[in-house]
């Protein structure tokens, strides 16, 4: 806590109270931002490590399904060998059948197995990217708090420069919203791939496991909508921030497009009318200009037969 100094008639005559107040406030702002972001990044690193371990276990089960099973080839070779031995033992003079192609020769994974492995690998990629960016974010924060030598005046300017740079380049939204959203997207993809894998093994088990997952996803989306609708709602998340940004950005863009489309269509319809303005535009022009002719710049010849030039 600090007291705001009273303004003096001339700057610099307050005995350094202004600078002490500024230094305390700047230090408090930096400490609050860096401490919150470090806790966020530590949580991301821990969860990303656990998530990557679980994902690796499922990939170890599903990746072998992309290639042919060597046991099938061994079984086919043993069957051919047994047929030859039976012919030798029975003394039959039949011709030895030609070796049939091995099962691995014409093997191709099913579309379900390919989709399951692709989704598991994609979720793993999101976990690795989020953990890498979390480590990189901690390095950014270390650089942000690092101070070079020099007097107090130089340190104040350096702190202000880094603070304005962090605001300009959106350091806090990137570390506070983008990184958790990457990990959440990877978790959602993992849940989808897990349900597909369980459906491949047993459809009944996939339904049983899918019900709580659908409930959790509905709660996540509902809480984001509540936070976007009510600014006092504590259920803040990257999705709620995206919804708030969309609500502020998309409607004005749609209004601009709605205003721009009629003007564009009207401008395109002018040349197709034989050099004359449409009747609605002509009437509007007559009402606004009082029947005055348009002023044509020098060097430009108006189209022949146009009554508005």
C-alpha positions as a Python dict, from the first residue, in 0.01 Angstrom:
ca = {
    (1, 'X'): (0, 0, 0),
    (2, 'X'): (117, 349, -77),
    (3, 'X'): (-26, 698, -67),
    (4, 'X'): (-62, 900, -382),
    (5, 'X'): (151, 1212, -340),
    (6, 'X'): (-9, 1549, -373),
    (7, 'X'): (82, 1735, -691),
    (8, 'X'): (330, 2015, -650),
    (9, 'X'): (352, 2338, -838),
    (10, 'X'): (678, 2241, -1011),
    (11, 'X'): (779, 1890, -1109),
    (12, 'X'): (1069, 1749, -909),
    (13, 'X'): (1003, 1950, -593),
    (14, 'X'): (828, 1669, -401),
    (15, 'X'): (1139, 1507, -262),
    (16, 'X'): (1118, 1202, -491),
    (17, 'X'): (772, 1090, -374),
    (18, 'X'): (642, 1065, -731),
    (19, 'X'): (923, 836, -841),
    (20, 'X'): (884, 618, -532),
    (21, 'X'): (512, 586, -602),
    (22, 'X'): (580, 508, -970),
    (23, 'X'): (845, 247, -888),
    (24, 'X'): (619, 73, -635),
    (25, 'X'): (324, 66, -875),
    (26, 'X'): (533, -58, -1170),
    (27, 'X'): (692, -329, -955),
    (28, 'X'): (351, -441, -832),
    (29, 'X'): (210, -462, -1186),
    (30, 'X'): (510, -657, -1315),
    (31, 'X'): (512, -896, -1018),
    (32, 'X'): (141, -966, -1050),
    (33, 'X'): (162, -1038, -1424),
    (34, 'X'): (479, -1249, -1406),
    (35, 'X'): (365, -1448, -1104),
    (36, 'X'): (27, -1531, -1259),
    (37, 'X'): (180, -1630, -1592),
    (38, 'X'): (446, -1847, -1427),
    (39, 'X'): (181, -2038, -1234),
    (40, 'X'): (-15, -2085, -1557),
    (41, 'X'): (290, -2212, -1744),
    (42, 'X'): (390, -2449, -1463),
    (43, 'X'): (44, -2602, -1468),
    (44, 'X'): (60, -2639, -1847),
    (45, 'X'): (397, -2814, -1829),
    (46, 'X'): (279, -3061, -1566),
    (47, 'X'): (-47, -3143, -1743),
    (48, 'X'): (121, -3162, -2085),
    (49, 'X'): (371, -3416, -1951),
    (50, 'X'): (99, -3635, -1801),
    (51, 'X'): (-115, -3602, -2111),
    (52, 'X'): (174, -3695, -2339),
    (53, 'X'): (242, -4007, -2131),
    (54, 'X'): (-120, -4124, -2155),
    (55, 'X'): (-131, -4048, -2525),
    (56, 'X'): (191, -4241, -2584),
    (57, 'X'): (40, -4549, -2416),
    (58, 'X'): (-254, -4547, -2657),
    (59, 'X'): (-29, -4486, -2956),
    (60, 'X'): (172, -4791, -2855),
    (61, 'X'): (-150, -4992, -2889),
    (62, 'X'): (-283, -4841, -3211),
    (63, 'X'): (30, -4779, -3421),
    (64, 'X'): (101, -5152, -3477),
    (65, 'X'): (-245, -5179, -3634),
    (66, 'X'): (-122, -4972, -3929),
    (67, 'X'): (114, -5250, -4039),
    (68, 'X'): (53, -5616, -4116),
    (69, 'X'): (74, -5867, -3836),
    (70, 'X'): (378, -6093, -3873),
    (71, 'X'): (188, -6374, -3701),
    (72, 'X'): (-41, -6400, -4004),
    (73, 'X'): (258, -6448, -4235),
    (74, 'X'): (403, -6712, -4004),
    (75, 'X'): (70, -6895, -3993),
    (76, 'X'): (48, -6893, -4375),
    (77, 'X'): (404, -7025, -4411),
    (78, 'X'): (341, -7301, -4156),
    (79, 'X'): (25, -7405, -4340),
    (80, 'X'): (219, -7433, -4667),
    (81, 'X'): (495, -7631, -4493),
    (82, 'X'): (242, -7869, -4339),
    (83, 'X'): (85, -7935, -4679),
    (84, 'X'): (424, -8029, -4824),
    (85, 'X'): (506, -8258, -4529),
    (86, 'X'): (174, -8438, -4560),
    (87, 'X'): (241, -8509, -4927),
    (88, 'X'): (586, -8649, -4843),
    (89, 'X'): (461, -8870, -4560),
    (90, 'X'): (168, -9012, -4755),
    (91, 'X'): (383, -9081, -5059),
    (92, 'X'): (161, -8887, -5291),
    (93, 'X'): (313, -8771, -5615),
    (94, 'X'): (92, -8466, -5650),
    (95, 'X'): (256, -8153, -5765),
    (96, 'X'): (346, -7914, -5490),
    (97, 'X'): (103, -7622, -5497),
    (98, 'X'): (246, -7284, -5576),
    (99, 'X'): (318, -7068, -5278),
    (100, 'X'): (26, -6840, -5209),
    (101, 'X'): (101, -6473, -5148),
    (102, 'X'): (150, -6380, -4786),
    (103, 'X'): (-122, -6181, -4607),
    (104, 'X'): (115, -5886, -4561),
    (105, 'X'): (151, -5847, -4939),
    (106, 'X'): (-199, -5713, -4985),
    (107, 'X'): (-243, -5554, -4642),
    (108, 'X'): (-380, -5202, -4604),
    (109, 'X'): (-513, -5052, -4280),
    (110, 'X'): (-881, -4972, -4254),
    (111, 'X'): (-1005, -4615, -4259),
    (112, 'X'): (-1106, -4634, -3893),
    (113, 'X'): (-759, -4739, -3781),
    (114, 'X'): (-600, -4467, -3994),
    (115, 'X'): (-831, -4200, -3846),
    (116, 'X'): (-768, -4322, -3489),
    (117, 'X'): (-391, -4306, -3527),
    (118, 'X'): (-407, -3970, -3703),
    (119, 'X'): (-613, -3818, -3420),
    (120, 'X'): (-395, -3969, -3147),
    (121, 'X'): (-84, -3835, -3321),
    (122, 'X'): (-244, -3493, -3367),
    (123, 'X'): (-335, -3468, -2999),
    (124, 'X'): (22, -3566, -2912),
    (125, 'X'): (149, -3290, -3141),
    (126, 'X'): (-69, -3032, -2963),
    (127, 'X'): (66, -3146, -2626),
    (128, 'X'): (427, -3122, -2744),
    (129, 'X'): (372, -2778, -2901),
    (130, 'X'): (203, -2642, -2588),
    (131, 'X'): (482, -2772, -2363),
    (132, 'X'): (748, -2624, -2593),
    (133, 'X'): (571, -2287, -2597),
    (134, 'X'): (535, -2301, -2218),
    (135, 'X'): (912, -2342, -2179),
    (136, 'X'): (964, -2063, -2429),
    (137, 'X'): (717, -1845, -2236),
    (138, 'X'): (912, -1890, -1914),
    (139, 'X'): (1221, -1770, -2099),
    (140, 'X'): (1026, -1465, -2217),
    (141, 'X'): (926, -1387, -1858),
    (142, 'X'): (1285, -1422, -1738),
    (143, 'X'): (1394, -1175, -2002),
    (144, 'X'): (1105, -944, -1910),
    (145, 'X'): (1212, -924, -1547),
    (146, 'X'): (1584, -901, -1619),
    (147, 'X'): (1723, -555, -1555),
    (148, 'X'): (2050, -419, -1686),
    (149, 'X'): (2282, -191, -1498),
    (150, 'X'): (2257, 181, -1479),
    (151, 'X'): (2086, 435, -1262),
    (152, 'X'): (1719, 448, -1160),
    (153, 'X'): (1629, 668, -1455),
    (154, 'X'): (1761, 414, -1707),
    (155, 'X'): (1589, 125, -1529),
    (156, 'X'): (1257, 311, -1534),
    (157, 'X'): (1283, 367, -1908),
    (158, 'X'): (1382, 4, -1963),
    (159, 'X'): (1088, -119, -1754),
    (160, 'X'): (848, 108, -1943),
    (161, 'X'): (987, -4, -2280),
    (162, 'X'): (941, -372, -2196),
    (163, 'X'): (594, -314, -2052),
    (164, 'X'): (480, -129, -2363),
    (165, 'X'): (638, -399, -2580),
    (166, 'X'): (450, -670, -2390),
    (167, 'X'): (126, -477, -2439),
    (168, 'X'): (189, -420, -2809),
    (169, 'X'): (280, -783, -2884),
    (170, 'X'): (5, -928, -2664),
    (171, 'X'): (238, -1123, -2436),
    (172, 'X'): (-19, -1188, -2165),
    (173, 'X'): (-303, -1304, -2399),
    (174, 'X'): (-63, -1539, -2581),
    (175, 'X'): (63, -1705, -2262),
    (176, 'X'): (-271, -1689, -2080),
    (177, 'X'): (-510, -1783, -2361),
    (178, 'X'): (-328, -1935, -2659),
    (179, 'X'): (-125, -2197, -2473),
    (180, 'X'): (-412, -2337, -2263),
    (181, 'X'): (-635, -2341, -2571),
    (182, 'X'): (-380, -2555, -2758),
    (183, 'X'): (-376, -2804, -2474),
    (184, 'X'): (-755, -2806, -2451),
    (185, 'X'): (-786, -2867, -2826),
    (186, 'X'): (-542, -3156, -2796),
    (187, 'X'): (-744, -3302, -2509),
    (188, 'X'): (-1069, -3280, -2709),
    (189, 'X'): (-903, -3452, -3006),
    (190, 'X'): (-774, -3723, -2773),
    (191, 'X'): (-1124, -3785, -2638),
    (192, 'X'): (-1261, -3816, -2993),
    (193, 'X'): (-988, -4061, -3092),
    (194, 'X'): (-1044, -4262, -2772),
    (195, 'X'): (-1413, -4296, -2850),
    (196, 'X'): (-1335, -4409, -3204),
    (197, 'X'): (-1087, -4666, -3076),
    (198, 'X'): (-1335, -4799, -2820),
    (199, 'X'): (-1605, -4817, -3088),
    (200, 'X'): (-1364, -5019, -3303),
    (201, 'X'): (-1320, -5263, -3013),
    (202, 'X'): (-1671, -5259, -2864),
    (203, 'X'): (-1954, -5016, -2954),
    (204, 'X'): (-2122, -5069, -2615),
    (205, 'X'): (-1813, -4961, -2423),
    (206, 'X'): (-1776, -4652, -2642),
    (207, 'X'): (-2132, -4546, -2556),
    (208, 'X'): (-2073, -4593, -2184),
    (209, 'X'): (-1747, -4395, -2189),
    (210, 'X'): (-1885, -4132, -2428),
    (211, 'X'): (-2174, -4022, -2204),
    (212, 'X'): (-1959, -3856, -1932),
    (213, 'X'): (-1733, -3710, -2202),
    (214, 'X'): (-2032, -3547, -2375),
    (215, 'X'): (-2153, -3412, -2041),
    (216, 'X'): (-1810, -3264, -1967),
    (217, 'X'): (-1789, -3105, -2311),
    (218, 'X'): (-2139, -2957, -2272),
    (219, 'X'): (-2042, -2812, -1932),
    (220, 'X'): (-1724, -2663, -2078),
    (221, 'X'): (-1910, -2495, -2365),
    (222, 'X'): (-2195, -2381, -2139),
    (223, 'X'): (-1957, -2226, -1886),
    (224, 'X'): (-1780, -2041, -2168),
    (225, 'X'): (-2112, -1899, -2291),
    (226, 'X'): (-2205, -1795, -1936),
    (227, 'X'): (-1871, -1617, -1893),
    (228, 'X'): (-1914, -1446, -2229),
    (229, 'X'): (-2266, -1330, -2143),
    (230, 'X'): (-2201, -1216, -1785),
    (231, 'X'): (-1878, -1031, -1715),
    (232, 'X'): (-1908, -1116, -1343),
    (233, 'X'): (-1913, -1492, -1413),
    (234, 'X'): (-1601, -1661, -1270),
    (235, 'X'): (-1591, -1938, -1533),
    (236, 'X'): (-1338, -1761, -1752),
    (237, 'X'): (-1156, -1964, -2018),
    (238, 'X'): (-988, -1910, -2355),
    (239, 'X'): (-1313, -2011, -2525),
    (240, 'X'): (-1508, -1744, -2336),
    (241, 'X'): (-1252, -1483, -2438),
    (242, 'X'): (-1288, -1593, -2802),
    (243, 'X'): (-1666, -1564, -2774),
    (244, 'X'): (-1639, -1214, -2626),
    (245, 'X'): (-1402, -1108, -2903),
    (246, 'X'): (-1632, -1257, -3166),
    (247, 'X'): (-1934, -1077, -3022),
    (248, 'X'): (-1747, -748, -3044),
    (249, 'X'): (-1592, -801, -3386),
    (250, 'X'): (-1826, -1007, -3603),
    (251, 'X'): (-2147, -796, -3582),
    (252, 'X'): (-1976, -472, -3695),
    (253, 'X'): (-1808, -665, -3977),
    (254, 'X'): (-2144, -808, -4085),
    (255, 'X'): (-2299, -462, -4077),
    (256, 'X'): (-2017, -329, -4293),
    (257, 'X'): (-2067, -612, -4541),
    (258, 'X'): (-2443, -548, -4552),
    (259, 'X'): (-2379, -181, -4622),
    (260, 'X'): (-2111, -257, -4879),
    (261, 'X'): (-2304, -514, -5084),
    (262, 'X'): (-2586, -282, -5211),
    (263, 'X'): (-2335, -14, -5301),
    (264, 'X'): (-2122, -267, -5490),
    (265, 'X'): (-2423, -410, -5673),
    (266, 'X'): (-2542, -62, -5766),
    (267, 'X'): (-2196, 37, -5890),
    (268, 'X'): (-2176, -275, -6104),
    (269, 'X'): (-2520, -215, -6253),
    (270, 'X'): (-2427, 129, -6389),
    (271, 'X'): (-2217, 19, -6692),
    (272, 'X'): (-2471, -244, -6791),
    (273, 'X'): (-2742, 19, -6846),
    (274, 'X'): (-2595, 157, -7167),
    (275, 'X'): (-2406, 443, -7005),
    (276, 'X'): (-2711, 572, -6813),
    (277, 'X'): (-2780, 555, -6444),
    (278, 'X'): (-3065, 335, -6319),
    (279, 'X'): (-3392, 513, -6260),
    (280, 'X'): (-3375, 483, -5880),
    (281, 'X'): (-3022, 626, -5868),
    (282, 'X'): (-3114, 892, -6122),
    (283, 'X'): (-3412, 1004, -5916),
    (284, 'X'): (-3200, 1012, -5601),
    (285, 'X'): (-2935, 1218, -5779),
    (286, 'X'): (-3195, 1464, -5912),
    (287, 'X'): (-3339, 1508, -5565),
    (288, 'X'): (-2998, 1579, -5408),
    (289, 'X'): (-2838, 1786, -5683),
    (290, 'X'): (-3140, 1982, -5799),
    (291, 'X'): (-3087, 1876, -6161),
    (292, 'X'): (-2733, 2015, -6185),
    (293, 'X'): (-2491, 1859, -6427),
    (294, 'X'): (-2194, 1664, -6299),
    (295, 'X'): (-1859, 1837, -6331),
    (296, 'X'): (-1628, 1628, -6549),
    (297, 'X'): (-1252, 1674, -6490),
    (298, 'X'): (-1046, 1802, -6778),
    (299, 'X'): (-909, 1529, -7004),
    (300, 'X'): (-1209, 1297, -6950),
    (301, 'X'): (-1486, 1273, -7206),
    (302, 'X'): (-1834, 1186, -7079),
    (303, 'X'): (-2025, 903, -7243),
    (304, 'X'): (-2239, 1016, -7536),
    (305, 'X'): (-2607, 1055, -7466),
    (306, 'X'): (-2578, 1069, -7086),
    (307, 'X'): (-2815, 1341, -6957),
    (308, 'X'): (-2621, 1387, -6631),
    (309, 'X'): (-2312, 1541, -6789),
}
